[in-house]
């Protein structure tokens, strides 16, 4: 089963079951070592960098991002 197939299956679950699964998955990350966490953040930063470089996403100025966040918060 691929990640996409697993994601589709999980999103099709009843919301209360999805919430329980999400709690379990998040809880499982508490057992990671500092080195494992650092590797995950490194992998994520490379993924985000690649998205910007490829043009898949555009950057937003910090002032603009904060203004949008404040407006959304009300």
N, CA, C and O atoms as a printed pandas DataFrame, in Angstrom:
     atom_number atom_name residue_name chain_id  residue_number  x_coord  y_coord  z_coord
0              1         N          UNK        A               1    0.857   -1.179    0.000
1              2        CA          UNK        A               1    0.000    0.000    0.000
2              3         C          UNK        A               1    0.898    1.236    0.000
3              4         O          UNK        A               1    1.858    1.317    0.766
4              5         N          UNK        A               2    0.578    2.186   -0.860
5              6        CA          UNK        A               2    1.359    3.420   -0.923
6              7         C          UNK        A               2    0.849    4.417    0.116
7              8         O          UNK        A               2   -0.214    4.235    0.710
8              9         N          UNK        A               3    1.627    5.464    0.318
9             10        CA          UNK        A               3    1.219    6.528    1.243
10            11         C          UNK        A               3   -0.082    7.166    0.765
11            12         O          UNK        A               3   -0.972    7.438    1.571
12            13         N          UNK        A               4   -0.198    7.403   -0.519
13            14        CA          UNK        A               4   -1.425    8.005   -1.055
14            15         C          UNK        A               4   -2.638    7.118   -0.814
15            16         O          UNK        A               4   -3.711    7.607   -0.462
16            17         N          UNK        A               5   -2.467    5.809   -1.004
17            18        CA          UNK        A               5   -3.573    4.886   -0.749
18            19         C          UNK        A               5   -3.939    4.877    0.735
19            20         O          UNK        A               5   -5.116    4.873    1.094
20            21         N          UNK        A               6   -2.930    4.874    1.578
21            22        CA          UNK        A               6   -3.166    4.902    3.016
22            23         C          UNK        A               6   -3.875    6.188    3.431
23            24         O          UNK        A               6   -4.800    6.165    4.244
24            25         N          UNK        A               7   -3.430    7.316    2.862
25            26        CA          UNK        A               7   -4.052    8.608    3.157
26            27         C          UNK        A               7   -5.525    8.609    2.748
27            28         O          UNK        A               7   -6.382    9.062    3.507
28            29         N          UNK        A               8   -5.817    8.105    1.551
29            30        CA          UNK        A               8   -7.207    8.036    1.084
30            31         C          UNK        A               8   -8.063    7.186    2.013
31            32         O          UNK        A               8   -9.181    7.561    2.368
32            33         N          UNK        A               9   -7.520    6.033    2.401
33            34        CA          UNK        A               9   -8.245    5.149    3.316
34            35         C          UNK        A               9   -8.493    5.846    4.654
35            36         O          UNK        A               9   -9.605    5.805    5.179
36            37         N          UNK        A              10   -7.475    6.475    5.197
37            38        CA          UNK        A              10   -7.605    7.139    6.497
38            39         C          UNK        A              10   -8.607    8.284    6.439
39            40         O          UNK        A              10   -9.398    8.466    7.364
40            41         N          UNK        A              11   -8.577    9.047    5.366
41            42        CA          UNK        A              11   -9.505   10.173    5.238
42            43         C          UNK        A              11  -10.939    9.711    5.049
43            44         O          UNK        A              11  -11.873   10.483    5.266
44            45         N          UNK        A              12  -11.120    8.477    4.652
45            46        CA          UNK        A              12  -12.461    7.926    4.482
46            47         C          UNK        A              12  -13.058    7.381    5.769
47            48         O          UNK        A              12  -14.225    6.989    5.797
48            49         N          UNK        A              13  -12.263    7.352    6.837
49            50        CA          UNK        A              13  -12.748    6.833    8.113
50            51         C          UNK        A              13  -13.707    7.812    8.778
51            52         O          UNK        A              13  -13.713    9.003    8.467
52            53         N          UNK        A              14  -14.505    7.300    9.685
53            54        CA          UNK        A              14  -15.382    8.125   10.504
54            55         C          UNK        A              14  -14.519    9.151   11.252
55            56         O          UNK        A              14  -13.424    8.815   11.702
56            57         N          UNK        A              15  -14.993   10.391   11.391
57            58        CA          UNK        A              15  -14.176   11.432   12.039
58            59         C          UNK        A              15  -13.659   11.055   13.427
59            60         O          UNK        A              15  -12.523   11.387   13.764
60            61         N          UNK        A              16  -14.456   10.380   14.230
61            62        CA          UNK        A              16  -13.972   10.021   15.573
62            63         C          UNK        A              16  -12.847    8.996   15.501
63            64         O          UNK        A              16  -11.920    9.036   16.310
64            65         N          UNK        A              17  -12.921    8.084   14.546
65            66        CA          UNK        A              17  -11.852    7.100   14.363
66            67         C          UNK        A              17  -10.607    7.783   13.814
67            68         O          UNK        A              17   -9.492    7.464   14.227
68            69         N          UNK        A              18  -10.790    8.730   12.877
69            70        CA          UNK        A              18   -9.650    9.491   12.351
70            71         C          UNK        A              18   -8.959   10.253   13.464
71            72         O          UNK        A              18   -7.730   10.291   13.526
72            73         N          UNK        A              19   -9.752   10.870   14.356
73            74        CA          UNK        A              19   -9.169   11.633   15.463
74            75         C          UNK        A              19   -8.363   10.721   16.379
75            76         O          UNK        A              19   -7.271   11.083   16.817
76            77         N          UNK        A              20   -8.895    9.549   16.664
77            78        CA          UNK        A              20   -8.188    8.591   17.510
78            79         C          UNK        A              20   -6.889    8.145   16.843
79            80         O          UNK        A              20   -5.850    8.054   17.495
80            81         N          UNK        A              21   -6.952    7.872   15.557
81            82        CA          UNK        A              21   -5.762    7.476   14.812
82            83         C          UNK        A              21   -4.729    8.604   14.811
83            84         O          UNK        A              21   -3.537    8.358   14.992
84            85         N          UNK        A              22   -5.184    9.826   14.608
85            86        CA          UNK        A              22   -4.271   10.969   14.600
86            87         C          UNK        A              22   -3.570   11.110   15.947
87            88         O          UNK        A              22   -2.365   11.357   15.999
88            89         N          UNK        A              23   -4.328   10.952   17.047
89            90        CA          UNK        A              23   -3.721   11.030   18.380
90            91         C          UNK        A              23   -2.649    9.953   18.549
91            92         O          UNK        A              23   -1.566   10.226   19.068
92            93         N          UNK        A              24   -2.951    8.737   18.113
93            94        CA          UNK        A              24   -1.986    7.648   18.235
94            95         C          UNK        A              24   -0.735    7.913   17.410
95            96         O          UNK        A              24    0.384    7.680   17.869
96            97         N          UNK        A              25   -0.933    8.405   16.186
97            98        CA          UNK        A              25    0.216    8.681   15.324
98            99         C          UNK        A              25    1.085    9.788   15.918
99           100         O          UNK        A              25    2.310    9.673   15.945
100          101         N          UNK        A              26    0.452   10.852   16.392
101          102        CA          UNK        A              26    1.221   11.940   16.999
102          103         C          UNK        A              26    1.932   11.470   18.252
103          104         O          UNK        A              26    3.085   11.836   18.484
104          105         N          UNK        A              27    1.277   10.682   19.045
105          106        CA          UNK        A              27    1.874   10.154   20.273
106          107         C          UNK        A              27    3.099    9.295   19.954
107          108         O          UNK        A              27    4.072    9.294   20.708
108          109         N          UNK        A              28    3.052    8.577   18.855
109          110        CA          UNK        A              28    4.174    7.709   18.493
110          111         C          UNK        A              28    5.434    8.515   18.193
111          112         O          UNK        A              28    6.542    7.986   18.279
112          113         N          UNK        A              29    5.277    9.778   17.846
113          114        CA          UNK        A              29    6.443   10.618   17.558
114          115         C          UNK        A              29    7.168   11.040   18.828
115          116         O          UNK        A              29    8.328   11.449   18.771
116          117         N          UNK        A              30    6.497   10.945   19.976
117          118        CA          UNK        A              30    7.124   11.309   21.247
118          119         C          UNK        A              30    8.306   10.402   21.580
119          120         O          UNK        A              30    9.169   10.778   22.373
120          121         N          UNK        A              31    8.353    9.242   20.996
121          122        CA          UNK        A              31    9.407    8.275   21.289
122          123         C          UNK        A              31   10.659    8.463   20.427
123          124         O          UNK        A              31   11.635    7.728   20.577
124          125         N          UNK        A              32   10.627    9.448   19.526
125          126        CA          UNK        A              32   11.777    9.661   18.653
126          127         C          UNK        A              32   12.931   10.299   19.414
127          128         O          UNK        A              32   12.719   11.098   20.326
128          129         N          UNK        A              33   14.140    9.944   19.036
129          130        CA          UNK        A              33   15.329   10.544   19.642
130          131         C          UNK        A              33   15.548   11.942   19.045
131          132         O          UNK        A              33   14.957   12.297   18.025
132          133         N          UNK        A              34   16.403   12.715   19.698
133          134        CA          UNK        A              34   16.738   14.043   19.181
134          135         C          UNK        A              34   17.308   13.945   17.766
135          136         O          UNK        A              34   16.991   14.764   16.903
136          137         N          UNK        A              35   18.146   12.944   17.537
137          138        CA          UNK        A              35   18.744   12.756   16.213
138          139         C          UNK        A              35   17.704   12.435   15.155
139          140         O          UNK        A              35   17.786   12.925   14.029
140          141         N          UNK        A              36   16.722   11.610   15.515
141          142        CA          UNK        A              36   15.658   11.272   14.565
142          143         C          UNK        A              36   14.811   12.502   14.246
143          144         O          UNK        A              36   14.432   12.726   13.096
144          145         N          UNK        A              37   14.524   13.286   15.268
145          146        CA          UNK        A              37   13.743   14.517   15.063
146          147         C          UNK        A              37   14.517   15.482   14.178
147          148         O          UNK        A              37   13.944   16.097   13.278
148          149         N          UNK        A              38   15.806   15.617   14.426
149          150        CA          UNK        A              38   16.639   16.499   13.605
150          151         C          UNK        A              38   16.641   16.052   12.149
151          152         O          UNK        A              38   16.569   16.885   11.245
152          153         N          UNK        A              39   16.722   14.743   11.911
153          154        CA          UNK        A              39   16.698   14.222   10.546
154          155         C          UNK        A              39   15.360   14.501    9.861
155          156         O          UNK        A              39   15.328   14.823    8.673
156          157         N          UNK        A              40   14.256   14.379   10.602
157          158        CA          UNK        A              40   12.941   14.681   10.034
158          159         C          UNK        A              40   12.834   16.151    9.643
159          160         O          UNK        A              40   12.315   16.479    8.576
160          161         N          UNK        A              41   13.335   17.046   10.523
161          162        CA          UNK        A              41   13.295   18.470   10.197
162          163         C          UNK        A              41   14.195   18.782    9.001
163          164         O          UNK        A              41   13.840   19.605    8.157
164          165         N          UNK        A              42   15.341   18.140    8.924
165          166        CA          UNK        A              42   16.239   18.348    7.795
166          167         C          UNK        A              42   15.567   17.910    6.498
167          168         O          UNK        A              42   15.617   18.621    5.495
168          169         N          UNK        A              43   14.944   16.747    6.524
169          170        CA          UNK        A              43   14.238   16.238    5.338
170          171         C          UNK        A              43   13.122   17.202    4.922
171          172         O          UNK        A              43   12.938   17.468    3.735
172          173         N          UNK        A              44   12.379   17.721    5.904
173          174        CA          UNK        A              44   11.291   18.655    5.607
174          175         C          UNK        A              44   11.841   19.963    5.041
175          176         O          UNK        A              44   11.265   20.522    4.107
176          177         N          UNK        A              45   12.941   20.453    5.593
177          178        CA          UNK        A              45   13.498   21.706    5.078
178          179         C          UNK        A              45   13.987   21.545    3.646
179          180         O          UNK        A              45   13.838   22.462    2.838
180          181         N          UNK        A              46   14.566   20.400    3.320
181          182        CA          UNK        A              46   15.003   20.135    1.943
182          183         C          UNK        A              46   13.793   20.067    1.020
183          184         O          UNK        A              46   13.826   20.605   -0.087
184          185         N          UNK        A              47   12.720   19.407    1.469
185          186        CA          UNK        A              47   11.508   19.313    0.651
186          187         C          UNK        A              47   10.947   20.707    0.362
187          188         O          UNK        A              47   10.580   21.011   -0.773
188          189         N          UNK        A              48   10.884   21.544    1.391
189          190        CA          UNK        A              48   10.348   22.896    1.204
190          191         C          UNK        A              48   11.248   23.729    0.294
191          192         O          UNK        A              48   10.759   24.475   -0.554
192          193         N          UNK        A              49   12.553   23.601    0.468
193          194        CA          UNK        A              49   13.501   24.314   -0.394
194          195         C          UNK        A              49   13.298   23.910   -1.851
195          196         O          UNK        A              49   13.247   24.757   -2.744
196          197         N          UNK        A              50   13.183   22.613   -2.072
197          198        CA          UNK        A              50   12.987   22.110   -3.432
198          199         C          UNK        A              50   11.695   22.642   -4.046
199          200         O          UNK        A              50   11.663   22.941   -5.240
200          201         N          UNK        A              51   10.632   22.765   -3.255
201          202        CA          UNK        A              51    9.365   23.317   -3.757
202          203         C          UNK        A              51    9.527   24.766   -4.196
203          204         O          UNK        A              51    8.980   25.167   -5.223
204          205         N          UNK        A              52   10.273   25.552   -3.425
205          206        CA          UNK        A              52   10.491   26.960   -3.775
206          207         C          UNK        A              52   11.339   27.050   -5.036
207          208         O          UNK        A              52   11.003   27.791   -5.960
208          209         N          UNK        A              53   12.430   26.303   -5.075
209          210        CA          UNK        A              53   13.334   26.343   -6.221
210          211         C          UNK        A              53   12.639   25.897   -7.503
211          212         O          UNK        A              53   12.884   26.460   -8.570
212          213         N          UNK        A              54   11.778   24.895   -7.404
213          214        CA          UNK        A              54   11.104   24.374   -8.595
214          215         C          UNK        A              54    9.961   25.274   -9.056
215          216         O          UNK        A              54    9.455   25.120  -10.167
216          217         N          UNK        A              55    9.556   26.212   -8.203
217          218        CA          UNK        A              55    8.441   27.086   -8.546
218          219         C          UNK        A              55    7.087   26.505   -8.172
219          220         O          UNK        A              55    6.052   27.083   -8.503
220          221         N          UNK        A              56    7.083   25.362   -7.481
221          222        CA          UNK        A              56    5.821   24.738   -7.080
222          223         C          UNK        A              56    5.088   25.597   -6.058
223          224         O          UNK        A              56    3.860   25.567   -5.978
224          225         N          UNK        A              57    5.838   26.356   -5.285
225          226        CA          UNK        A              57    5.244   27.280   -4.308
226          227         C          UNK        A              57    5.955   28.622   -4.420
227          228         O          UNK        A              57    7.087   28.710   -4.898
228          229         N          UNK        A              58    5.278   29.644   -3.977
229          230        CA          UNK        A              58    5.876   30.976   -3.969
230          231         C          UNK        A              58    6.079   31.421   -2.532
231          232         O          UNK        A              58    5.293   31.088   -1.646
232          233         N          UNK        A              59    7.134   32.169   -2.319
233          234        CA          UNK        A              59    7.369   32.698   -0.985
234          235         C          UNK        A              59    6.479   33.913   -0.751
235          236         O          UNK        A              59    6.023   34.561   -1.694
236          237         N          UNK        A              60    6.244   34.204    0.515
237          238        CA          UNK        A              60    5.426   35.353    0.915
238          239         C          UNK        A              60    6.230   36.144    1.924
239          240         O          UNK        A              60    6.858   35.569    2.814
240          241         N          UNK        A              61    6.213   37.458    1.790
241          242        CA          UNK        A              61    6.923   38.301    2.744
242          243         C          UNK        A              61    6.348   38.088    4.142
243          244         O          UNK        A              61    5.145   37.882    4.300
244          245         N          UNK        A              62    7.217   38.139    5.158
245          246        CA          UNK        A              62    6.784   37.894    6.521
246          247         C          UNK        A              62    5.667   38.848    6.938
247          248         O          UNK        A              62    4.697   38.421    7.566
248          249         N          UNK        A              63    5.787   40.127    6.600
249          250        CA          UNK        A              63    4.755   41.094    6.971
250          251         C          UNK        A              63    3.400   40.702    6.392
251          252         O          UNK        A              63    2.377   40.797    7.069
252          253         N          UNK        A              64    3.401   40.264    5.140
253          254        CA          UNK        A              64    2.162   39.845    4.492
254          255         C          UNK        A              64    1.582   38.595    5.160
255          256         O          UNK        A              64    0.377   38.513    5.398
256          257         N          UNK        A              65    2.446   37.628    5.457
257          258        CA          UNK        A              65    1.991   36.388    6.105
258          259         C          UNK        A              65    1.403   36.687    7.482
259          260         O          UNK        A              65    0.361   36.140    7.844
260          261         N          UNK        A              66    2.067   37.553    8.250
261          262        CA          UNK        A              66    1.560   37.902    9.577
262          263         C          UNK        A              66    0.244   38.660    9.488
263          264         O          UNK        A              66   -0.657   38.437   10.297
264          265         N          UNK        A              67    0.126   39.549    8.516
265          266        CA          UNK        A              67   -1.114   40.306    8.341
266          267         C          UNK        A              67   -2.268   39.349    8.020
267          268         O          UNK        A              67   -3.364   39.490    8.562
268          269         N          UNK        A              68   -2.018   38.381    7.143
269          270        CA          UNK        A              68   -3.054   37.408    6.807
270          271         C          UNK        A              68   -3.446   36.567    8.018
271          272         O          UNK        A              68   -4.626   36.287    8.234
272          273         N          UNK        A              69   -2.453   36.167    8.803
273          274        CA          UNK        A              69   -2.721   35.351    9.986
274          275         C          UNK        A              69   -3.540   36.147   11.002
275          276         O          UNK        A              69   -4.488   35.628   11.592
276          277         N          UNK        A              70   -3.167   37.409   11.198
277          278        CA          UNK        A              70   -3.916   38.244   12.144
278          279         C          UNK        A              70   -5.340   38.481   11.664
279          280         O          UNK        A              70   -6.270   38.479   12.471
280          281         N          UNK        A              71   -5.523   38.683   10.372
281          282        CA          UNK        A              71   -6.863   38.896    9.820
282          283         C          UNK        A              71   -7.712   37.646    9.966
283          284         O          UNK        A              71   -8.905   37.732   10.258
284          285         N          UNK        A              72   -7.109   36.496    9.765
285          286        CA          UNK        A              72   -7.844   35.236    9.887
286          287         C          UNK        A              72   -8.246   34.962   11.335
287          288         O          UNK        A              72   -9.278   34.347   11.602
288          289         N          UNK        A              73   -7.428   35.422   12.243
289          290        CA          UNK        A              73   -7.692   35.230   13.663
290          291         C          UNK        A              73   -8.807   36.132   14.147
291          292         O          UNK        A              73   -9.479   35.834   15.135
292          293         N          UNK        A              74   -8.999   37.236   13.448
293          294        CA          UNK        A              74  -10.091   38.138   13.785
294          295         C          UNK        A              74   -9.676   39.171   14.695
295          296         O          UNK        A              74  -10.484   40.017   15.079
